Amino acid sequence: MLLCSSAWGADLHALDVKTGQWETSVIGQMTGMPTIPPEVLNQMPPEQRAKLEAAIGARGAKPIVSSNCMTKEKLAQAWNTGQQAMKSCTTTVIASTSSKQEIHIDCNREGSKSSGTVKVEAVDSGHIRGSIQMTAMSPSDGGHAMSMNYSFTSKWVGPACTEK
């Protein structure tokens, strides 16, 4: 998650991990209806709607693997996996040590709001594990909530970055 603006609730301590190329694998599940307006869902034929709901339910069943270059500057911020989707979010560091971080996230993208917590643990200097719990709600779908629960692992690949 690329965390673009931050509010510091606690002093941030950089995780004591290596700089360089990291690979992150995320797996998890979502429950609840997607934030698709009811009028759109109601216009879908039952078979198409069932396929959409099954696809959304299956999201997270396969690991999503990404790669990210971690520099000293990036490590001086709350941990992120390099994803661009979180640009509309603010973060608050709840707790931070050289081996653990807990970060609260609030997002507002085109009226859809989500919030949650990211917990990160540096297992050693080349391995990270963590979890992400988020709840999303959109006024356009009657305020129906969707929950997302993910876990991730990150491993150091090497000192040279292949992407920034």
C-alpha positions as CSV (number, residue, x, y, z in Angstrom):
1,M,0.0,0.0,0.0
2,L,1.4,3.3,-0.9
3,L,0.5,5.5,2.0
4,C,0.6,9.1,0.7
5,S,-0.2,11.2,3.8
6,S,0.5,10.3,7.3
7,A,-0.5,11.5,10.8
8,W,1.8,10.3,13.5
9,G,0.0,8.9,16.6
10,A,3.2,7.3,17.8
11,D,6.9,7.8,17.1
12,L,7.9,5.9,14.0
13,H,10.8,3.6,14.3
14,A,12.1,2.1,11.0
15,L,11.9,-1.6,10.8
16,D,15.3,-3.2,11.2
17,V,15.4,-4.9,7.8
18,K,17.6,-4.9,4.8
19,T,17.3,-2.3,2.0
20,G,17.0,-3.5,-1.6
21,Q,14.5,-5.6,-3.6
22,W,11.6,-7.2,-1.6
23,E,8.9,-9.6,-2.8
24,T,5.6,-9.6,-1.1
25,S,2.9,-12.3,-1.2
26,V,-0.6,-11.3,-0.1
27,I,-3.5,-13.8,0.5
28,G,-6.9,-13.2,2.1
29,Q,-10.6,-13.0,1.7
30,M,-13.4,-10.5,1.4
31,T,-16.9,-10.8,2.8
32,G,-20.0,-8.8,2.1
33,M,-21.2,-7.4,-1.2
34,P,-18.9,-5.3,-3.3
35,T,-19.4,-1.5,-3.4
36,I,-21.3,-1.7,-6.6
37,P,-24.5,0.4,-6.7
38,P,-27.7,-1.7,-6.2
39,E,-29.2,-0.4,-9.4
40,V,-26.3,-1.8,-11.4
41,L,-26.6,-5.2,-9.6
42,N,-30.3,-5.3,-10.1
43,Q,-29.9,-4.8,-13.8
44,M,-27.7,-7.8,-14.2
45,P,-29.1,-11.1,-15.3
46,P,-29.1,-13.6,-12.3
47,E,-26.3,-15.7,-13.9
48,Q,-24.1,-12.7,-14.5
49,R,-24.7,-11.4,-11.0
50,A,-23.9,-14.9,-9.5
51,K,-20.6,-15.0,-11.5
52,L,-19.6,-11.5,-10.3
53,E,-20.4,-12.5,-6.7
54,A,-18.4,-15.7,-7.1
55,A,-15.4,-13.9,-8.6
56,I,-15.4,-11.4,-5.8
57,G,-15.7,-14.1,-3.2
58,A,-12.8,-15.9,-4.8
59,R,-10.6,-12.8,-4.7
60,G,-7.7,-13.4,-2.4
61,A,-7.9,-17.2,-2.8
62,K,-4.7,-17.0,-4.9
63,P,-1.7,-15.2,-3.5
64,I,-0.9,-11.8,-5.1
65,V,2.8,-11.4,-5.5
66,S,4.4,-8.0,-6.0
67,S,7.9,-6.6,-5.9
68,N,9.1,-3.4,-4.3
69,C,12.4,-1.6,-3.7
70,M,12.9,-0.7,-0.1
71,T,15.2,2.3,0.5
72,K,16.3,3.8,3.8
73,E,13.8,6.6,3.0
74,K,10.9,4.2,2.5
75,L,11.8,2.3,5.7
76,A,11.7,5.6,7.6
77,Q,7.9,5.6,6.8
78,A,5.1,3.3,7.8
79,W,5.6,-0.1,6.1
80,N,4.0,-0.4,2.7
81,T,4.1,-3.0,0.0
82,G,4.4,-0.6,-2.9
83,Q,0.9,-0.8,-4.2
84,Q,-0.5,2.4,-5.9
85,A,-4.1,1.8,-5.0
86,M,-3.9,3.5,-1.6
87,K,-3.1,7.0,-2.7
88,S,-6.4,8.4,-1.3
89,C,-5.5,7.2,2.2
90,T,-4.2,8.7,5.4
91,T,-2.3,6.7,8.0
92,T,-1.8,7.0,11.7
93,V,1.0,5.0,13.3
94,I,-0.4,3.4,16.4
95,A,2.7,1.6,17.6
96,S,6.2,1.3,16.2
97,T,9.4,-0.5,17.2
98,S,12.3,-1.7,15.1
99,S,10.5,-5.1,14.8
100,K,6.8,-4.2,14.8
101,Q,4.4,-1.6,13.4
102,E,0.7,-1.1,13.8
103,I,-0.8,1.4,11.4
104,H,-4.4,2.7,11.2
105,I,-5.6,3.5,7.7
106,D,-8.5,5.8,6.6
107,C,-9.3,6.0,2.9
108,N,-11.9,8.0,0.9
109,R,-12.0,7.4,-2.8
110,E,-14.8,8.9,-4.8
111,G,-17.2,8.7,-1.8
112,S,-16.3,5.1,-0.9
113,K,-14.8,5.0,2.5
114,S,-12.7,2.3,4.1
115,S,-10.7,2.0,7.3
116,G,-8.6,-0.6,9.0
117,T,-5.4,-1.7,10.5
118,V,-2.1,-3.0,9.2
119,K,0.1,-5.0,11.5
120,V,3.7,-5.7,10.5
121,E,6.4,-7.8,12.1
122,A,10.1,-8.1,11.1
123,V,10.8,-11.7,11.7
124,D,14.4,-11.1,10.9
125,S,16.3,-8.7,8.7
126,G,15.2,-10.5,5.5
127,H,11.6,-11.5,6.4
128,I,8.4,-9.6,7.2
129,R,5.0,-10.9,8.0
130,G,1.8,-9.1,8.7
131,S,-2.0,-8.7,8.4
132,I,-4.4,-6.2,7.0
133,Q,-8.0,-5.9,8.2
134,M,-10.2,-3.3,6.4
135,T,-13.9,-2.5,6.2
136,A,-15.2,-0.6,3.2
137,M,-18.6,1.2,2.8
138,S,-20.1,3.2,0.0
139,P,-23.1,5.5,0.4
140,S,-24.2,4.6,-3.2
141,D,-24.8,0.9,-2.2
142,G,-27.0,1.7,0.8
143,G,-24.1,1.7,3.3
144,H,-23.5,-2.1,3.0
145,A,-20.1,-3.0,4.4
146,M,-17.5,-5.2,2.9
147,S,-14.7,-6.7,5.1
148,M,-11.3,-7.6,3.9
149,N,-8.9,-9.7,5.9
150,Y,-5.4,-10.4,4.4
151,S,-2.1,-11.7,5.5
152,F,1.2,-11.1,3.8
153,T,4.8,-12.2,3.9
154,S,7.7,-10.2,2.4
155,K,11.1,-11.6,1.8
156,W,14.3,-9.8,0.8
157,V,15.4,-10.8,-2.7
158,G,18.7,-8.9,-2.9
159,P,20.5,-5.6,-2.5
160,A,20.0,-4.4,-6.1
161,C,16.6,-2.9,-6.9
162,T,15.1,-3.9,-10.2
163,E,12.2,-1.4,-9.8
164,K,11.8,1.7,-7.8
